[in-house]
Amino acid sequence: MTIFVCAEGNNNTYNAIFLHSLTTKELIQKLYKIPGLTSSSWKFTGASSSPNHMNSSNSNLNDESNFKVFVYGPNNVLVSVTDEVLNNFKDESLYALDVNNGSILMKSIKKSE
C-alpha cells in the first residue's frame, strides 16, 4: 500500500510512504524518517533523536504508550491507528500530518481531480 503525507499547511509537497507489512510499527518508522518532521516536532519520552534507535529491540517506538498515531473516523471521532485500522486505509490516500507532543494526527485530504 502507498499513502502520501505532507506536513499540515503544506499541501503542495507530499512524501510517499510505501507500506509492505501494513503494521503501525512500519508506519511509525517510515513517518519518523520524513525530513523535517523529526527535527523539532517529534518528542519521544526518552527516545534518541537518531533514527538508528528504531532498529534496536528496546526502542521506545515499540511501546505504544510512548507514541500514538490517530486518524479521524466517522463523524470526526478520533481513532487510534492500529494494524487493523491501517489495513483498511485506501491505497494512494492523502494525509496532512499534525504532529504534537509525540503523537500524529493524520488528517485525510480529498483532492479534486
N, C-alpha and C positions, 0 to 999 in steps of 0.2 A: 504494500500500500504506500502511496505517496501523499503527503499532505504538504501544504505550503503555508509558512508562517511569516509574519512580519511584526516588528515592534509596533505597539499601538501608536497611532498617529502617523505612521509611515506606511501607508497602504500602497506605495509605489514600488517598493523593493521587498521581494519575498525570498525566503530561504526554503529550498526543497528539503523535506525530511523523508528519507526512504526507510520505511519500516519493514523489516524482514520477519521478525519473530512476533510482532504485534503485541508487545508487552509494555507496561508502563515504565519498567526499568529501561528498556531500549529507548522509549520516547524521551525520558528524562535525560539520558546520556547524550542523545543527539541534540536536544534543546540546549543543554549545557555548553555544547561546542559552538553554538552560534556566536560569531564575533560581535562584541559589544554588549551582549546581554550579561556575560559573566563579570565584566569589569566592575560595574557599580550597582547593578540592580539585584543581583543574586546574593542572598545572605543565608548561608547554611550554618547551623549551630555546630561549631567545632570542625567544620569541613575545611579542607585545604583549598586554596584558590586555584590550585593546579588541576587541570583535567586528569592528570595521571592518577589522582587518588581514587578515581571512579573505577579503576580496574582492580583495586585491592578488595579482598574479601570483607574487610571491616569498613567499607565505605559508608558514610552517612546516607548516601543516596539509596542504599539498600534498606534503610529504616524509614518506613512510610511516615513515622511520627515526625521526622525532621523535614519532610518535603512533600508538598501536595500539588497536584495539577487538577484544575477544575474546568468545567465547561457548563454553559447554560443548557438546561434541558427544557422540556415543555413548560409553558407559562413562566419562563425565566427562572425556574428553580435552579439552584446551584448544585451541580452533580460532581462528585469526586470521580476522577478518571481512574478506572480500574482496568485490568486486562479485558474484562468482558465489555465494558463501555467502549474501550478503544477498538475492539473488534467490530463494533457497529458504526464506527466513523465511515463516512463515504470517501472512497478513493478520490484524490485530487481536490479535497476540500481546502478552503482558505480560512486562515485564522489570524486574528490580531492578538498578540500576547501582551497581557497586562501583568507585569512582574511586581510582586510586593511581598516583602518580608519572607522570602524563601518559598513563596507559592506562586503559581502561574495560573491566571485565568485565561483560557483560550476562548476568544470571542469569535464566533462564526461570522464570516463575511460573505455576503451574497453579491457577486459581481454580475452586472447586466452585460449581456453579450452584444 
